[in-house]
Structures are given as C-alpha cells and as structure tokens.
Amino acid sequence: MVNIVKMSADAIDEAAEVIRAGGLVITPTRTQYNLICDAFNADAISRVFEVKKRTKFGPLTLSIADPATAADYVTVPDWVEPDALTRLWPGELTAIFWKACDLPAGFTMGYDTLGVACQGASPLEDIIRAAGRPVGATSANISGQGDIFVDLDKAVADIGTGVDLIIDYGRDTAGAASESAVKANTIIDLTFDRPYLVRGGIYPVARVQTVFPDLDPDSDAYKARLMERVEQVRARAVGA
C-alpha cells in the first residue's frame, strides 16, 4: 500500500519521525522528488539501495540544512575561502569533498569522498530540521535511468510501494520549471587541487565561477583525473 500525504506541517513532522525510526521517505526538493533516509542508519541506507535496485556505483548525497555544518562531515580544502560555502549555498548545488565523519560504508559505497548538498527552503530542508539530523538523498526512481526528471507520478510508479511515506507537494518544483537539460543539482568536485565541474544542472555554472573563478568546466578532463585516482586506488589494493 502506498502511503501518500499532502504537504503540511503535520506531514513534515510525520516524515521526521519516519526518518528517526529508520524509515524511507519520498519528498519534493527544490529540484525534483528524492528518496531520503537517516544518513547514519546502515539498515535504512541498505533499504534505499534495495528499493532503487541499484547495482552500479552511485553513493548517496548528504543533505544538510545549514551550510555552516558541512565542516562537521567533510574536510574543506585549505584553498577554499572561508566564506565560499555560504556564498554558494543554499542552492541546487552538490559539492564533493573528502569524507571526515563515520558514515556507514554503504552511504559512499566504500569511497572516501562525500557529496554534500544544502538546497535551502523546501520540504526537504523542513524534514532535516524537524528530524534534527542530515539525511541521505537520491532521486526517487529505479537506478540506471540516467539524469531524468523525477516528478511525483514517476516516484510513486517506480518505488512508491517500497517506502514508508510519500509527501505530495504537487508538481511545482524548480526542476519542473527549469529549462536546464538536467533538472537536478549541479555537481562540483573539490577533492583535487582545483574545482571541477562534474555535471551541469539547475544551479548556474556562472554562479559557481563567481566563487571559484578557476573552476574547470571540462567534464571530460574531470573524468580523466578521476579515473587516474581510481586506478591508483586499485593498484594499491592489489599491492596490499
């Protein structure tokens, strides 16, 4: 049975209770509908992957409500200006850092990097604040479908029966209204010696460049550097 409730203050409280109890919630965000869980609950994280039928690499994103709390979970590089994150966030942007907290291994699929997002005013933010903890987030659909836009109907059809609560906020999200080809968060990586654009999305790249003028927008260059790192990790694993 699919448990759908209309957006309201009571719905936010119910969603927060579900998260704290280790359950799964489908909620609207500033971009599209997401599947969320308690970021520090290993069983809940495992359920997310089961519900999404995820078999390939695809770690969850840590969603926070306050940019100032990012440093509680990740290592911010020395070359990042102190006010950089508060200038970038809140907004539809995910930044990848080196992980600096004890998340369950499944959250990052064993990797030492962690994507963090702080979208701002939205039902997602309301749930995070009500639950009193960050959440793990991912698109509310079956894995392997690419960067598609996930609306309420898609979320319900794909994974609605596998979650504990769905919040119905209608179809008025930034993703629905955006003309961006990818109606999701823009993603940048801050784990190298300069920032790289991983994926363009709703958040304007030009806005990122006001904070990081040396942002490399060449996603192919980023993939090449990332693969070099992956190969080095694999080589060390074999050598060990």
C-alpha positions as CSV (number, residue, x, y, z in Angstrom):
1,M,0.0,0.0,0.0
2,V,1.3,3.5,-0.9
3,N,1.2,6.0,1.9
4,I,0.8,9.5,0.4
5,V,0.1,12.6,2.4
6,K,-0.4,16.1,1.3
7,M,2.3,18.6,2.2
8,S,1.6,20.2,5.6
9,A,3.3,20.9,8.9
10,D,1.9,17.6,10.2
11,A,3.4,15.8,7.1
12,I,6.8,17.2,7.9
13,D,6.6,16.0,11.5
14,E,5.5,12.6,10.3
15,A,8.3,12.4,7.8
16,A,10.8,13.4,10.5
17,E,9.5,10.7,12.8
18,V,9.8,8.1,10.0
19,I,13.4,9.2,9.3
20,R,14.4,9.0,13.0
21,A,12.8,5.5,13.1
22,G,15.0,4.3,10.2
23,G,12.3,4.5,7.6
24,L,12.3,5.9,4.0
25,V,10.5,9.0,2.7
26,I,9.9,10.3,-0.7
27,T,9.9,14.1,-0.6
28,P,9.9,17.0,-3.0
29,T,13.0,19.1,-3.1
30,R,13.9,22.3,-4.9
31,T,14.7,20.2,-8.0
32,Q,12.7,17.0,-8.1
33,Y,11.4,14.2,-5.9
34,N,14.0,12.5,-3.7
35,L,14.2,9.4,-1.7
36,I,15.7,10.1,1.8
37,C,16.8,8.3,4.9
38,D,18.7,8.8,8.1
39,A,22.3,9.3,6.9
40,F,23.8,7.4,9.8
41,N,21.4,4.4,9.8
42,A,23.1,1.5,7.9
43,D,19.9,-0.5,7.6
44,A,18.0,2.4,6.2
45,I,20.8,3.0,3.7
46,S,20.6,-0.6,2.6
47,R,16.9,-0.3,2.1
48,V,17.4,2.7,-0.2
49,F,19.7,0.6,-2.5
50,E,17.2,-2.3,-2.4
51,V,14.2,-0.1,-3.3
52,K,16.1,1.6,-6.1
53,K,17.5,-1.7,-7.3
54,R,20.9,0.0,-7.5
55,T,23.7,-2.3,-8.7
56,K,26.2,0.2,-10.1
57,F,28.3,2.8,-8.3
58,G,26.0,5.6,-7.0
59,P,26.6,6.8,-3.5
60,L,24.1,8.9,-1.6
61,T,24.3,12.6,-1.1
62,L,24.4,14.1,2.4
63,S,21.7,16.7,2.5
64,I,22.2,19.4,5.3
65,A,20.1,22.4,6.3
66,D,22.8,24.8,7.3
67,P,26.0,25.5,5.2
68,A,28.0,26.0,8.4
69,T,27.6,22.4,9.4
70,A,29.3,21.0,6.3
71,A,32.7,21.1,8.1
72,D,31.2,18.6,10.6
73,Y,31.1,15.9,8.0
74,V,33.8,16.7,5.4
75,T,37.3,18.2,5.0
76,V,37.1,21.6,3.4
77,P,40.3,22.2,1.4
78,D,42.7,24.9,2.5
79,W,42.4,26.6,-0.8
80,V,38.6,27.1,-0.4
81,E,37.9,30.6,1.0
82,P,36.2,30.6,4.5
83,D,33.0,32.1,3.1
84,A,32.9,30.1,-0.1
85,L,30.2,27.6,1.1
86,T,27.9,30.3,2.5
87,R,28.2,32.1,-0.9
88,L,27.4,29.0,-2.8
89,W,24.6,27.7,-0.6
90,P,21.8,27.4,-0.2
91,G,21.1,26.4,-3.7
92,E,20.7,23.5,-6.1
93,L,24.4,22.5,-5.9
94,T,26.2,19.4,-4.7
95,A,29.9,19.7,-3.7
96,I,32.1,16.6,-3.4
97,F,34.7,16.7,-0.5
98,W,36.9,14.2,1.3
99,K,34.7,12.5,4.0
100,A,35.5,13.3,7.6
101,C,32.8,11.5,9.6
102,D,31.8,8.0,10.4
103,L,29.0,7.4,7.9
104,P,28.1,3.7,7.3
105,A,30.3,2.4,4.4
106,G,27.3,1.8,2.2
107,F,26.5,5.5,2.1
108,T,29.6,6.3,-0.1
109,M,29.8,2.7,-1.4
110,G,33.2,2.4,0.3
111,Y,34.8,5.5,-1.1
112,D,36.4,8.3,1.0
113,T,34.6,11.1,-0.8
114,L,31.2,12.5,0.1
115,G,28.8,14.7,-1.9
116,V,27.1,17.3,0.2
117,A,24.0,19.4,-0.7
118,C,22.3,22.3,1.0
119,Q,19.4,23.3,-1.2
120,G,17.6,25.7,1.0
121,A,13.9,26.4,1.6
122,S,11.9,23.3,0.7
123,P,10.1,20.4,2.3
124,L,13.5,18.6,2.3
125,E,15.0,21.3,4.5
126,D,12.0,21.3,6.7
127,I,12.3,17.5,7.3
128,I,16.1,17.7,8.0
129,R,15.4,20.4,10.6
130,A,12.5,18.6,12.2
131,A,14.4,15.3,12.3
132,G,17.4,17.1,13.8
133,R,19.9,15.3,11.6
134,P,21.2,15.3,8.0
135,V,19.7,12.8,5.6
136,G,21.0,10.6,2.8
137,A,19.3,11.6,-0.5
138,T,19.0,10.3,-4.0
139,S,16.5,10.6,-6.9
140,A,13.2,8.8,-6.2
141,N,13.3,6.3,-9.1
142,I,14.8,3.0,-10.1
143,S,18.5,3.2,-10.8
144,G,20.0,3.2,-14.3
145,Q,17.6,5.6,-16.0
146,G,20.1,8.4,-16.4
147,D,19.6,12.1,-15.5
148,I,15.8,12.1,-15.9
149,F,13.4,14.4,-14.1
150,V,11.6,12.6,-11.4
151,D,8.2,14.0,-10.6
152,L,5.6,12.7,-8.1
153,D,4.0,10.3,-10.6
154,K,7.4,8.8,-11.6
155,A,8.4,8.4,-7.9
156,V,5.2,6.6,-7.0
157,A,5.2,4.4,-10.0
158,D,8.9,3.4,-9.6
159,I,9.4,2.9,-5.8
160,G,6.2,4.0,-4.1
161,T,5.4,0.6,-2.6
162,G,8.9,0.3,-1.1
163,V,8.9,3.4,1.1
164,D,7.1,4.3,4.3
165,L,5.8,7.8,3.4
166,I,5.4,10.0,0.4
167,I,4.8,13.7,0.6
168,D,2.6,15.1,-2.2
169,Y,3.7,18.7,-3.0
170,G,2.3,18.7,-6.5
171,R,4.4,19.4,-9.5
172,D,5.6,22.9,-8.9
173,T,9.4,22.3,-8.3
174,A,12.3,24.3,-9.7
175,G,13.1,21.3,-11.8
176,A,9.7,21.3,-13.5
177,A,10.1,25.0,-14.4
178,S,13.8,24.9,-15.3
179,E,14.9,24.9,-18.9
180,S,18.1,23.1,-17.9
181,A,18.8,19.9,-19.8
182,V,19.5,18.2,-16.4
183,K,16.8,19.2,-14.0
184,A,18.8,18.3,-10.9
185,N,21.6,19.7,-8.8
186,T,24.8,20.9,-10.5
187,I,27.7,18.9,-9.1
188,I,31.3,20.1,-8.5
189,D,34.3,18.2,-7.1
190,L,36.6,19.9,-4.5
191,T,38.9,17.0,-3.8
192,F,41.6,17.9,-6.3
193,D,43.9,20.8,-6.5
194,R,41.3,22.9,-8.2
195,P,37.5,22.7,-8.5
196,Y,36.0,20.6,-11.4
197,L,32.5,20.6,-12.8
198,V,31.1,17.1,-12.6
199,R,27.7,17.8,-14.0
200,G,25.8,20.8,-15.1
201,G,22.3,21.2,-13.7
202,I,19.8,23.8,-12.5
203,Y,22.4,25.8,-10.5
204,P,24.2,28.2,-12.9
205,V,27.8,27.3,-13.6
206,A,28.4,31.1,-13.9
207,R,27.4,31.5,-10.3
208,V,29.9,28.8,-9.2
209,Q,32.6,30.7,-11.1
210,T,31.9,33.8,-9.1
211,V,33.2,31.9,-6.1
212,F,35.7,29.6,-7.9
213,P,37.0,31.5,-11.0
214,D,39.4,28.6,-11.7
215,L,36.5,26.1,-12.0
216,D,37.4,23.6,-14.8
217,P,34.1,23.2,-16.7
218,D,35.6,20.3,-18.9
219,S,33.8,17.2,-17.6
220,D,36.0,15.0,-19.8
221,A,39.1,16.4,-18.1
222,Y,37.5,15.7,-14.7
223,K,36.6,12.1,-15.7
224,A,40.3,11.6,-16.8
225,R,41.6,12.8,-13.4
226,L,39.0,10.8,-11.6
227,M,40.0,7.6,-13.4
228,E,43.7,8.2,-12.6
229,R,42.7,8.3,-9.0
230,V,40.6,5.2,-9.3
231,E,43.4,3.3,-11.0
232,Q,45.8,4.3,-8.2
233,V,43.5,3.1,-5.5
234,R,43.0,-0.2,-7.4
235,A,46.8,-0.6,-7.8
236,R,47.4,0.0,-4.0
237,A,44.6,-2.5,-3.2
238,V,46.3,-5.2,-5.4
239,G,49.7,-4.4,-3.9
240,A,48.4,-4.8,-0.4
